[in-house]
Amino acid sequence: VQLQASGGGLVQAGGSLRLSCKASGGTSSNYNMGWFRQAPGREREFVIGIRSRSRGSTTHYADSVKGRFTISRDNAENTVYLQMNSLKPEDTAVYYCAAAPMTAILSTLYRPGGYDYWGQGTQVTVSS
């Protein structure tokens, strides 16, 4: 499956952005999908994820984004969305979407190594 991320940009603190991850060559609902981010000089970190449809499409979050970020899937568009609200300067990073096999266990989905497919990153910059 190929993934195309988009929607990044520059926003003021407290603002919102919605990122999109369009899948092709495969059906996104058959995969566990995740968003990661990487700030300069830091390791890539898990942000949020949604399980495959066969796993109930349940969601899981990093503590740092709970209550502010949500993830959703549009099966008709084969797209996963990351809605980011109440953005903070520390959310500034390159954001990546990724796909893992539907058979992946939950604990592996919090690490980059748990994913087989990656989109290109999209820059999110939050100004103070």
C-alpha positions in Angstrom: 0.0 0.0 0.0 1.2 3.5 -0.8 0.4 6.4 1.6 0.2 10.1 0.8 0.1 12.5 3.7 -1.1 16.1 3.3 -2.6 19.0 5.2 0.4 20.4 7.1 1.0 24.1 7.5 1.7 27.0 9.8 -0.8 27.7 12.6 -0.9 29.8 15.7 -1.0 28.2 19.1 -4.6 27.2 20.0 -5.5 26.7 16.4 -6.5 23.5 14.5 -5.3 21.5 11.5 -6.5 18.4 9.8 -4.0 16.0 8.2 -5.0 13.5 5.6 -3.4 10.2 4.7 -4.7 8.8 1.4 -4.0 5.1 0.7 -3.6 3.5 -2.7 -2.8 0.0 -3.8 -4.6 -1.3 -0.7 -7.7 -0.7 1.5 -6.8 1.3 4.6 -9.5 -0.3 6.7 -7.6 -3.6 6.3 -4.6 -2.1 8.1 -3.8 -0.7 11.4 -3.1 2.9 10.7 -1.0 5.3 12.7 0.4 8.8 12.8 3.9 9.6 14.1 5.8 12.8 14.3 9.4 13.8 14.4 10.8 17.1 15.6 14.4 18.2 14.8 16.9 16.3 16.8 14.3 14.0 18.3 13.3 10.4 17.6 10.1 9.6 15.7 7.3 9.3 18.2 3.8 7.7 18.1 0.9 10.2 18.1 -2.3 8.3 17.5 -3.6 5.2 15.8 -6.7 3.4 14.6 -7.0 -0.3 14.4 -8.2 -2.2 11.3 -11.9 -2.7 10.7 -11.5 -6.3 11.7 -10.1 -5.2 15.0 -13.0 -2.9 15.6 -11.4 0.4 14.4 -10.6 1.2 18.0 -8.3 4.2 18.6 -5.2 4.6 20.8 -3.4 7.8 21.7 -0.2 9.2 23.1 -0.8 10.9 26.5 0.5 14.2 25.1 -2.4 14.5 22.6 -5.3 13.0 24.5 -8.3 15.3 24.4 -6.8 17.4 21.6 -6.2 15.0 18.7 -8.6 12.6 17.1 -8.2 10.1 14.3 -10.9 8.9 11.9 -11.2 6.9 8.7 -13.3 7.5 5.6 -13.6 4.1 4.0 -15.2 5.5 0.8 -12.2 7.8 0.3 -9.7 5.2 1.6 -8.3 8.0 3.8 -7.4 8.4 7.4 -7.6 11.8 9.0 -5.8 13.4 12.0 -7.8 16.2 13.5 -5.5 18.4 15.7 -7.1 20.9 18.0 -5.7 23.2 20.7 -2.3 23.0 19.0 0.8 23.9 21.0 4.3 24.9 19.9 5.6 21.6 21.1 3.4 19.9 18.5 5.7 21.3 15.8 7.1 18.4 13.8 7.0 16.5 10.6 4.0 14.2 10.7 4.0 10.8 9.1 1.2 8.3 8.5 1.9 4.6 8.5 0.2 1.3 8.0 0.7 -2.0 9.8 -0.8 -5.4 9.0 -4.2 -6.2 10.5 -2.6 -9.0 12.5 -0.3 -6.7 14.4 -0.7 -6.7 18.1 -1.5 -3.5 19.9 1.8 -3.1 21.8 3.7 -3.0 18.6 1.7 -0.2 17.2 3.2 2.4 19.5 6.6 2.0 17.8 7.8 2.9 14.3 9.1 -0.6 13.9 5.6 -2.0 14.1 4.7 -0.4 10.7 5.5 -1.7 7.3 4.4 1.2 5.1 5.1 4.9 5.5 3.9 8.1 3.7 6.1 11.1 3.1 6.0 13.6 6.0 4.0 16.7 6.2 5.3 19.7 8.2 3.3 21.1 11.0 4.5 24.3 12.6 2.8 25.9 15.6 3.8 29.4 16.4 3.5 30.9 19.9 
